[in-house]
Amino acid sequence: MRITLMSRAGCHTCEVALADITPIAAEFGVALEVIDVDRALDPEIKVEYGDLVPVVLLDGEQHSCWGVDPDELRADLAAALR
């Protein structure tokens, strides 16, 4: 299981999302990857996620965008890891 945060430098909402997600990833023992959409090697990442940041992906599938609900993320991780 991997949590990926699509983010952008200077984005306050992205910073808040990272602060919310980091302890949850640690709590569940899952990897957390942060990708800056403006610096991603694949230009399609910026096209797909650039207007939606922050975007949270669980194992590559979009979980949420424009922010994160920590309770919902915990519940979905718990369900996925059963």
C-alpha positions as CSV (number, residue, x, y, z in Angstrom):
1,M,0.0,0.0,0.0
2,R,1.3,3.5,-0.9
3,I,-0.1,6.9,-0.4
4,T,0.9,9.4,-3.0
5,L,0.3,13.1,-2.6
6,M,0.3,15.2,-5.8
7,S,1.4,18.6,-4.6
8,R,3.0,21.9,-5.7
9,A,5.6,24.1,-4.1
10,G,4.0,27.1,-2.4
11,C,0.6,25.6,-2.1
12,H,-0.7,26.1,1.4
13,T,-3.4,23.5,1.1
14,C,-0.8,21.0,-0.1
15,E,1.3,21.7,3.0
16,V,-1.8,21.1,5.2
17,A,-2.6,17.9,3.4
18,L,1.0,16.6,3.9
19,A,0.8,17.5,7.6
20,D,-2.4,15.5,7.9
21,I,-1.2,12.6,5.8
22,T,2.2,12.1,7.3
23,P,1.1,10.8,10.7
24,I,-1.6,8.6,9.1
25,A,0.9,6.9,6.8
26,A,3.2,6.3,9.9
27,E,0.2,5.0,11.9
28,F,-0.7,2.4,9.2
29,G,2.9,1.7,8.2
30,V,2.4,2.6,4.6
31,A,4.8,4.4,2.3
32,L,4.2,8.1,1.5
33,E,5.4,9.6,-1.7
34,V,5.1,13.3,-2.6
35,I,5.2,14.4,-6.2
36,D,5.5,18.0,-7.2
37,V,3.3,18.2,-10.3
38,D,5.3,21.1,-11.7
39,R,8.6,19.2,-11.5
40,A,7.4,15.7,-12.4
41,L,9.4,14.0,-15.2
42,D,6.1,12.9,-16.8
43,P,4.3,16.1,-18.2
44,E,1.0,14.2,-18.1
45,I,1.1,14.4,-14.3
46,K,0.8,18.2,-14.4
47,V,-2.0,18.0,-17.0
48,E,-3.9,15.4,-15.0
49,Y,-3.5,16.7,-11.5
50,G,-2.2,20.3,-11.8
51,D,-5.6,22.0,-11.3
52,L,-6.7,19.6,-8.5
53,V,-3.8,19.7,-6.1
54,P,-3.5,18.5,-3.5
55,V,-4.5,15.1,-4.8
56,V,-4.2,11.9,-2.7
57,L,-3.8,8.6,-4.4
58,L,-4.1,5.2,-2.7
59,D,-2.1,2.7,-4.7
60,G,-2.4,4.9,-7.7
61,E,-6.1,5.4,-7.5
62,Q,-7.5,8.9,-6.8
63,H,-8.8,9.1,-3.3
64,S,-9.4,12.8,-2.9
65,C,-8.5,16.2,-4.3
66,W,-8.4,19.8,-3.1
67,G,-7.7,18.5,0.4
68,V,-7.9,15.5,2.6
69,D,-10.3,14.3,5.2
70,P,-8.1,12.5,7.8
71,D,-11.0,10.4,9.1
72,E,-12.0,9.2,5.7
73,L,-8.4,8.4,4.8
74,R,-8.0,6.4,8.0
75,A,-11.2,4.5,7.3
76,D,-10.3,3.7,3.7
77,L,-6.8,2.6,4.7
78,A,-8.1,0.4,7.5
79,A,-10.6,-1.2,5.0
80,A,-7.9,-1.7,2.3
81,L,-5.4,-3.3,4.8
82,R,-7.9,-5.9,6.2
